[in-house]
Amino acid sequence: MRNRLKVLRAERDWTQADLADAVDVSRQTINAIEKGKFDPSLPLAFKFARLFNLPIEEMFFDEDDR
């Protein structure tokens, strides 16, 4: 699964640590999600959606969808 987290985070001038604090996970978790090494749980995906005020589908997508 691919995602736009790095872009969304950069648009706000947030570090990985800032984003991690906002959704209550480690910076390493954010790094792994951004690099596509780890897919977030559904509850975590909803946290990202609320934080960025976007539908989950606009942040996370299948490799074939883009």
N, C-alpha and C positions, 0 to 999 in steps of 0.2 A: 504494500500500500504506500502510495506517495502522499505528501502533504505540503501545505503552504505555511507551516508554523514559522519557519525561519524568516520568510518574507514578512509575515504579519508581525512578528516580534521586532524585526528591524524597522518596520514602518513606525513603530512606537519608541524606537531607541531603547529597547529593553535588552538586557543581557539574558543569557540562558538562566542565570540565577534568579533574575527578576521574575521571569515567567514561571520558573519552578516554585518560587514562593507564592505566586498568585494562585496556583492550582494545587499547592501542597504536595509536591513531589520533589525528588532530588534533581539537581542540575544534570546529573548523569542520565537520568530518565529523559529529560528534555533533549539532550544531545543524541541519545539513541533513537528517539522518535524522529527527530529532524533528519538523521542520517538513514532512516528507513530500516534500522536494525531491530526495531521494536514497534509493534502496533499498540496504540493506547487501548485501554479497556473502554467499554461503552460509557461508564460513569465519568471517566477522565475526558473522553471526547466531548461529552456534554458540558463539562467544566470549561473546556476550551471554547466551545460554541457560545456559552453565556459570556465569557470574558471578552471575546472578540465581537460579540453580537452578530454572529454569522451562523447560517445553517451548517450542520456537520458536513453535508455534501460539498460545501464550498471550501472546506479546509482539507478534507481527506478524500482521496479518490483512488480507484484501482489503476494500475499501470496502463491498462488498455483504454481507460476512459479519456486520456489526454492525448 
